[in-house]
Amino acid sequence: MRPAPTVKQSPQPSLSSYLYNRRTKTKGAYTPIPKSSTVRVALLLPLSGPSAKLGAAMQNAAQLAMFAFADDRFELLVHDTRGTPEGAIDAVGLAIGDGAYLVLGPLLRASVRAVAPAARAANVTVIAFSSDKSVAGQGVFTMGFHPEAEVERVVAFSRSRGITRYAVLAPDDEGGRKVVDTLQKAADFHGVMVSRIEYYNQYSKDFSGVVRRLANYDERRKALLVQKEKLKGKSDEISKRALERLEKLQTLGDLPFDALLLADGGKRLQAVAALLPFYDIDPGKIRILGTGRWDVPGIGAEPALVGGWFAAPLPKARTEFERQYQEVYGEKPHRLATLAYDATALAAVLARAEEGADFRPSALTIPSGFYGRDGIFRFLKDGSTERGIAVLKVLRHGFKVIGPAPETFEASFN
């Protein structure tokens, strides 16, 4: 392992360094890990099972962070969770038995819940990769991308651009309901309204019915046909011109919303979005909104999403990481690989502290936060993570930042 570079404090974080701030001295009997001791940190990932490919990518990212930031005393203990709660329990037991001072991972919500009791009993802090806030607290931190913050950000931005009426189309699962709940709360806060809410079965292969309902397509289609029939019986010039205009329309009547939030990603998002123009929800008139799940290459291949806005960490912050990863491993990293990189880098930096490694929650929850490969972030006292989030516009090939991410946090938080 090559020597780690010096990490410097900076009020303006740059991509070439990892920002961290030393904790202030606090009262208590805690004794930092002696500088002469080996600092063992466990990394719990699904290296087998359905998520094995993602687990391998995160392990690769962690190794890159090791070479960049760790010294010779830092030891990363990798354990396979098998992608199951039972496997996670076995993995955390091995990690604690091996003398891990800190646990990074696991990835899945159920696995985080499973490891929490053993970690708390051993007084070992956990930095998990889940995006679910409900598993955080009491020494467990979640480093994932929280959709609630992304929804709030995109609503605040769109409200500042004059949008006041919203609709949402979401999968009928816990994640979808969470997005809808957050949208309603954000709407109340910003003084706007949510006029339509539609859910769909996440296992469905056909989303035409729910999109048709959302568009109020049958009533609007009927209104058009009725109006055309009335005009056909008239011979005056005005009626003829009006009929000509109606011939170009698919429906008649405005929708009760100016923006539509699509609370999904991947193939389901593409399938739903493709149906919007078919049922006369015109992306040229209705602003399509999304969350960080849109932050994937090639999303602009679906024409209905081009021009849409979504909230996510600034892509520029991870550019160098992606270049380095591809250079070393010969392929592009999974979008979530940065979580493992940042967690490992942070652990390595804290392990090099002058007074000895300190992984207590008080060392992690510094108000000024950290700068990683997804921009600035900080752990809150409830165990969740706050991030600097940008608003991006989908282009045919790539994204355009239209709402910059903050470069610093407020001086304090609750």
N, C-alpha and C positions, 0 to 999 in steps of 0.2 A: 504494500500500500504506500503510495507516495505521500509526502507531507501535505497536510491541509493548508490552504492559504489563510492568511490573516483575515479575520472578519472584523470589519470596522463599523462603528456606529455612524449613522448618517441620517439627518433629518429629511433628506430627499433620496429615497432608495433608488438604486440602479440595478440593472439586470446583472451586473458583474459581481455583486456582493449580496450576501444574505443579511438583511437587517435584523438585529436583535438588540434588546436593551437589558442591561443588568438589573436584577431585582433590587429593591431597597431592602435594607436589613429589617427583619421583623422579629418580634419577640417570640420565644418558644425554645423548646429543647432540641430542635432539629440539628443534627450534625451532618454537614455535607459529606459525600463520599470522598475519602482521601484521594489526593491527586495521584498517589502511587498505586492505587487499586485499579484493577480492570473494571471498566464500566460496561456491564452487560445490559443490552436492550433487546427485547424480544419483538419479532415481527411476525404477526399471525395473519396468514393469507390462505385463500382457497387454492392450493396448488394442485388439487385433484378435484374431480367432480365437474358439474356444469360450468362453473366460473373459473376453471383452471387457466384458461388463456389470459383472462384479466389478471389473475393472481400472479402469473409468470411475468406479465408486463410490469406490475407493481414491484415485484422483487427486483427486476432489472433496474427500475428507476431508483429504488432504495440503494442499490449497489453503486449507481452513479453518484448519489449524494454522499455515500461513504467515502469514495475516492476524493471527492471535492472538499469535505469538511471534517472527516474523522481523523483522530490521531491514533497512535499505536495502542493506546489503552482501551479504545472503543471496540466492543465486540457485539456484532449483530447476530442474534440467535433466531433463525428462521424456522417456523413451525407451520405445518399444514393443518388447516381447519377442516379440510375436505368439503367445505361449503355447507356444513351442517352445525347446528348448535352442539350436538354431541362431540363432534370433532373439535369444535372450538373449546369446549370444556377440557378435553384431553390436552389440547395445545397449551392452554394457559396454565394447566397443572404442571406440564413439563417446563414451561418458561419460568414459573415461580420456583420450581425445584432446582432449576439451573442457576438461580440467583439473579434473575432479571430485576433491575431497578425500575424499569419502565416497559410498558407494553404498547406497541404500535399495532393497530388493528383490533379486532377483525373487521371485515368489510360489511357483512350483512347484519341487518338490524337484529334478527333473532339470535345471531351468534354473539353480538355485543351484549344483549340481555343475559345470555348464558354465562359469559366470562365475568360479568360484573361482580357477583357475590364473592368469588374466589379472590379477585384482585383487591376488592375492598378489605377482605379479611386479612390479606397479606400487606395491606397498606401500600399497594403498588398502583401508581397512576396509569390510566389507560387513555391513549389518544386513538380513538376508533375512526374508521373511514366511512361510517354510515352518514347519510344525509337526514336521518330522522332524529329530531331534537328530543323525542320522548325517551330515548335510551340514555340521555346525558344526565350528569349530576353526580354528586358524591364521589368525586375522583375520576369520573368517566367523562371525557371530552369527545365531541363528535366533530370531525374535520371535514365532513362532506359538504357538498353545495346545497344549502337549504333553499328549497323552492319558495318558501314563504317570503324570504328577503328579495328574491328575484321578482315575484309578483308585485310586491310593494314598490319596487324600483321602477318597473315598467308602467305601473299605473300612475305613479307620481310624475313620470316623464310625459306620458301621453296626456295627462290632465293639464300639464303646463303648455301643451300644444293645442289645447281647446277641446279635447275629447271629453264628453260628459256622460255618454250612454254606453254601457258595456254589456256584452253577452259572453258566456263561457260555455265551452263544449269540453267535457272531461270524462275520463274513464270512471266507471262506477266501482272504484276501489278506494282504499285508504288515502293513497296519494292524490287521486283526483278530488276527493272530498276536501282534503286539506287545502288544495289550491283554490277551490270554490270558496271555502270559508275565509281564506286570506283575502281573496278578491272582494268579498262582501265587507270585510273589516276595512280594507283600504279604501273602498268606495265611500263608506261612512266617514272616514277620516278626511278624505279629500273633497267631500261634498258632491259626489257624483252618484249615478244610479246604475244598478245591475238589473237590466230589464228582462233578460232571458237566461235561463240555466238549463242545460240539457246534459244528461249522462248517457253513456253507452256501455254495453257489456265489453269488457276488455278482451274477452276471448272470441268476440264476434269476427266474422270474415266479411261482413257487409254492413257498412255504416250509412247506407243511403237513407234508411228510414229516419234516423235521428237528425241527419242533416236536413232532410226534407221538412221535418217538424220545426227545427230551428229557423229555417228560412220562411216559415209560414207559406210554403210554396203553393199548396193546393188552393188556398184562398186568394193569393195574389195572382195565380194563373187563371182562376175563375173570373176574377175582376177584369183581367185583360180581355178574355174572350167575350164577356158581356159587353164591354165597352166597344169592342170591334164590331160586334153584331149590331149595336145601335147605329154606328157610323155607316155601316154598309148600306143601310136603307136611305141614306141622304145623298143628295146630288150636288150640294153647294160646294164651292171650292175649299172653304175652311174645313169642312168635314172630310173631304178627300185628302187634304194634307195631313190632317190629324190621323187618319187611318193609315197613311203611308208611314208616319212615325211609329205608330203602334205595331206595324208589321215587323219592325226591327227589334221589338222588345220580346222578352220571354215571359215577364210577369208585369203587373201593374201595382204600384203602391210602394211606399218606402218601408224599410225595415226599422224596428224600434231600437236600433243600436248603431253606434258609430264605430265601435271597435269590437272585435271578437278575439277572446283569449282561448287558444288551443292548448290545453293542459296535457300535452303528451309529447312523445318523441319517437324516433325510429320509423319503422314501417307503418305503424298505426297512424302517426302524424301525416305521413305522405298520402296514405289512403283517404283519410278524412279531408285533407286539404284539397285533393284532386276533385272531390265532389262539390266543393263550394261553388265554383262557377256554373256547374251543371244545374244546380238548384238556385241560380241567380243571386248568390251572395258574391258580389263583385269586389274582388280585392282592390280594384281601382277606386272604389268608393268606401268600402269598409276596411279599416285598418286591422290587419291580422297581427295579433300579439302572441308572444310565447315566453318560455322560461329558458334556463340554461340548458335544457335538454335539446334545444335547437343548435347548440354550439358544437356542431360536427361538420366535417368536410362534406361538400356536395349537397347541402340542403337546398341550395338554390336551383337544383335540377328540377324541383317541382315548381312550375310557374306561379301557382297560387300563393306560394310563400315568398316569392321575390317582392321586395318592398316592405315585408313584415318587420316588426320591431321585437326584439327580445332582450332580456337582461341576463348578463353573465359576467364573470371576471374578464378583464381585458386580455384578448388573445395575444397581444404583443408581448406580454410578460412571460409567456411560455415558449416564445419562438426559439430562443437559444437552447432551451431544454429539448425541444423536439428535434432540432438540428443535431444536437449531440447524441441523443438517443438513437436516431436513425444511422448516424455515422458508426456508432459502436455495435448496434444490434442488427442493422440492415433492414429495419422496418420502422414504420411510424408507430409511436406509442399510443396506447389506449388513452382516451380522454381523461380517465381517472388516475392515470399513472403519476400525475403531478402530486397527488395527495401523498403517495408513499415517498416521493422525493422530498417534499417539504417537511413531512413528519420526521424522516430520518435526518435531514439536514438540521432541523431544529434540535433534535436529541443530541446530535454530535456537537453542536455549538454549546448547548447547555452543559454537556459533559466536560467541556474544556474551560469552564469557569475558573477563575483564579482561586476561589475558596473551595473548589471541589464541585463535582456534579450535583445538581439540585433539580429534581424533577417534581417537586411538590406543586400542587395547584397554584400556590402563590407565586411560583416562578414562571408559570405559564400565562397567568392572567394579568400581565402588565398592560396598562391602558394604551400605551403607544403601539403595541402589537408587533408584528413581524412582517417582513417582505419576502414572499416566496415566488414560486413559478406561476402562480395565478394572481399576482399582485399582493396588496396588503391584506392581512387578516389578523384577527385577534380572538383569543378565547375569552368568553364571558364567564362570569361566576356561576351561571346555571349550567355550564358545560357545553353550551352551543358555541358556534363560531360566527363572528361577524366579518364580512368581507367587503372590500372595495369593489363595487359592481358597476359596470358600464352598461349602456344601452347601445345595441348594435342593430344595424339595418341589413337585411339579407339582400345580397346582390346575386346576379346570375352565377358569378364565380367569386365566392368569398363574402366578406362582411365589410361594413363601413361603420366606424364609431360615430354615433350621433349624440351620445350623452356620455362624457368622459367619466371614468372611475376616479374617486377621490385618491389623493396621494398620501394623506395622513388621516388619522382618526381624531375624534374629539379627545380632549385631555382626560376625561374620566367617563365611566359608565357605571350603571347600577349593578 
